[in-house]
Structure formats: C-alpha cells, structure tokens
Amino acid sequence: MNLILLGPPGAGKGTQAKRLEERHGLIQLSTGDMLRAERASSSPLGKKVQAVIDSGQLVSDEIMVDLIASRIDRLPKGKGFILDGFPRTQPQAEALDAMLGRKGLKLDLVIEMRVDEAALIDRIAGRFSCATCGASYHDIHNRPRQDGVCDICGGRDFARRPDDRPGTIKARLNTYRELTAPILPYYRAKGVLRTVDGMAPIEQVAAQIEAILETQGAASNG
Ligand code: AMP
C-alpha cells in the first residue's frame, strides 16, 4: 500500500504517518524531516534550503523531486510508503506519477486531512518534539505522560521548530492554500482521494484512516 497524507501544516500528517508505520509496517517519507536532517548536518543541501524553510516558502520542485526519488529508490522491496509533505505542488505531483510509473509502483490512496485554518496557528505554535527520538507532542493536546520526559524513549530534551513561529506559520498556510491545495482536484480526478476530519482527536482521525484502509484492502482483495 502506497499512500499520501495531504493537508496543511499542523493537520497531523506526521502523527498519523507514525501510527501507520507502526500498525502497517509502512515507511514514512517525510520531506520536512529529510530537509531538517540535511540542515542539522550542515550539508550543502541543508545550507542551501535553510533560509527558504525558515521563511515558510517552498524548496524548489527540482530539489524535492530528486530527494524523494532517491528515497523511493532505497525502499526495501515490497515495502509500502506514506508520503508526508510531498507532493506540495502540481509539478511535484506529476513528477511523482512519472517516477512511480517508471518503477512499476502504484499510488493507492491520497488521504486529505481537512482542518480549520483558524485552529492551525494554535496547534502549530504549541507543538514540540523529543530531541532524541523525534516523538511529537503538544502543549495542550498531547502532553508527555510525565512532564519533561518523553513517553517513547525517556529523553528529557525537547525541541521546537524554528518555522513554527506565528509569523512563519501564516506564510506556510498561505503557501499551502496557493500551491498545495490546488493539487487536490488532480487526485480527485484519479479516484484516489479520500478525506478525513483532521479536527477530530488523534485517535478518531486514526480510526477514520483505518476505516479507509480497510475499504481499500477489501476492494483490492476482491
Ligand atoms: P514540513 O515539515 O512538511 O512542514 O516541511 C517543512 C518545510 O520544508 C516546508 O515549509 C518547506 O519549506 C520545506 N518542504 C518540505 N517538503 C517540501 C516539498 N515537498 N516541496 C517544497 N518544500 C518542502
């Protein structure tokens, strides 16, 4: 099963992608995480994209398509993937189709996580993650069970993304509206688009996604 989670920043794509990894053995391909890793290692690519990420704009299609192609090439045979943060533009969506076609892979589902934009600023501004294992948390909606200690790895260092500041969040939401949301009709026309209510609590969103995967599984088995 190969799928895309599509939605604005703060819709919960990363959180749901991690659950799908655990539950279904799929591999999360998060382009944001890839770029942050490049940046943390001060690679030439990391240096090149730093200012773009911090301003809430998009990195060029060419760079992103190359980056994702190299990851898809390295996927273990037979493993499905969840794309989180890619594609974000129409040229990226078309390049993905061409790439998958060349590799004989199929895109099974695009799950749109629909959210109320007004709520997103609060959601994003409150989020933080474990600096050791990357587990994500939120000041209000998803706190660690014990304050200051990661539920997953016991780490005590937490980090906030520099682009999660209110000013940059607005720019990222505009970018989503102008460049990414317009690719939804492309996937609707292909018959692979499903929508979940991303405003629901994390568990309920996960249940909606499971229900979609079950229908999909039943359809492809019979
Ligand atoms: P994310 O973690 O998905 O919110 O991504 C963080 C930032 O990385 C975005 O605001 C963009 O600057 C950049 N980025 C991630 N994925 C893409 C993509 N597919 N195309 C262009 N820029 C991207």
Residues whose N, C-alpha, C, O or C-beta is under 5 A from the ligand:
A	BS01	AMP	P9 T31 G32 D33 L35 V52 I53 G56 Q57 L58 V59 M64 D84 G85 F86 P87 R88
